[in-house]
Amino acid sequence: LATRHNIKDIEGAYKAFLQKLTDLLRPTPGIQDALTELKPFKLAVMTEDPEETTKAKLMKLGMTGFFDLIITSDQIGKMKPDKAYFDTICKQLDVTPRECIVVGDNYDKDLSLPHQDGALTVEFGGATGKADHTIHDHEELLEIVKNL
């Protein structure tokens, strides 16, 4: 891609991309309040984004202090879906899959493997009907947690 567009400064191009990406980010309404209410629980992020991109996104969104663990593709060495993401989270947080609620916006990539392992799955914004719950805002997630 760099050759095709005659980009000589790869690092500079990546930094420009990252800046543009974070400039466009906006937090989902209600996410900070929901994360604050969920803080008594162990919270983790599993993303196929590289670590640098993930940290930049979380910083821009004001979410860096909410998570106990962040697992990225850099650490796993593979893209999702891959069992290593969820297995790593369970191991590092010392929890079983059945003790987990996994929220994702793509059932196949985010939720299918944790669902098979026994985690409670919540599909955000989707409508596949495969997850245990489908939600459209974070208040609905808080209700699910309260009703456990």
N, C-alpha and C positions, 0 to 999 in steps of 0.2 A: 504494500500500500504506500509506504514511504517512497519507494522508487517510482511508482506510477505517478505520484503527485510531486516528485522532485523535492522531497523534504530531506534536507541534509541534517538538521538538528532534531534528532528523534526525541531526545529528552525535553527540549524546548516545546516540541509539538505535543508531547504527552502532558506537560505542565499546562499548556494552553487548553488542551482538552479537559483536564481535570478542573481547571478554573471555570471554564464554560459550564461544565456539568454541575458543579456545586452552585454556580450562580443561578441556575435554573431550578434548583431544589427548593421545595416548600414542604414543611411538615404537614402530614395529614391532620386535619382538625381533630383535636381531642387526644392526640397521641401522647403528649407530655403529661397530661392529667392521668391518663390510663397507666402510663409507665410509673408514675408516682404512686398510684394506688397498688400497683403490682410489685413495688420495691421490696416488700417483705419476702417475696419468693426469689429463688435463684432465676435470673434472666440471662439468656444467651442469644447471640446472633449467629446464624450459619448462612454464609453467603458465598457464592462462587465468584464474587468480585475479588480482586487482589486486595491485600491488606492496606496498601496506601490509599486506594480508592475508598475502601470502607471507612477508614479513619477520617478521611476528608469529608465524606458524606455525613457521618455521625457528628463530627464537629460542627459542620454547617447547620445541622438540624438541632443542635443543642442536646444531643442524646448521649454524649460520651460517658457520663457518670451513671447511667442506668443499668449497664450490663456487667454481669460477673464474668462473662466469657464471650469472646468473639472468635469464631472459627471461619477462616477464609480459604479460598482455593489455594493460596500460597502454602498454607499449612497442610492441606490434604493432598495437593498435587493432582487433583482431578476435578472435573466439573460435576454439578448435580445432574441427575440424582446419583448419589453414591452413598452407600451405607456408612462409609467412614465419617461423614459429617456428623450424623446423629450419634454414632457409636462414640466418637471423640467427646462430644458434649456430655453424654451420659457418664463416661468414665471420668472426665475432668471435674464434673460437678458432683460426682459420687451419687448418682440417682439411677433408678431403673427406668426403662421406657414407660412403664405403667404409671410412674410418678410424674410424667411430663405432659404438658399441653404444648402442642406444636402449632404455630400459626404461620400460614403462608398464603401467597396469592396465586400459587400454581400447584394444583394437587399433584400432578405427576412428578414435578421436580422437587417440591418442598415436603409434601405430606405422605406420599404413597409408602415409602419405606418406614418412616416412623409409625404410620398407621398399622402396617404389617407387624411391627414389633410390639404393638399394644399401647402406643401413646394415644391420647385423646387428640384428635386433629380438628383444626378450625381453618376453614378456607375463607380468606378475606376477599370479598368482592366477587368471588366466583360462584358458579352455579353448576358444578359437575354432579353434585349430589353424592359424591363418594366420601367426603369427609364426615366426621361425626357431627359437625356444625358448620353452617355457612353464616357469615356475618357481613355487614356493610359499614359498620362503624365500631369504634373501640368501646363504646358503652355496652354494646352487645357482648363483647368479650368479657367485660367486667361482670356482667350478669351471669355468664357461664361459670366463671370462677366462683362467684358468690354462691351459686347453686350446687357446688360440688360437695 
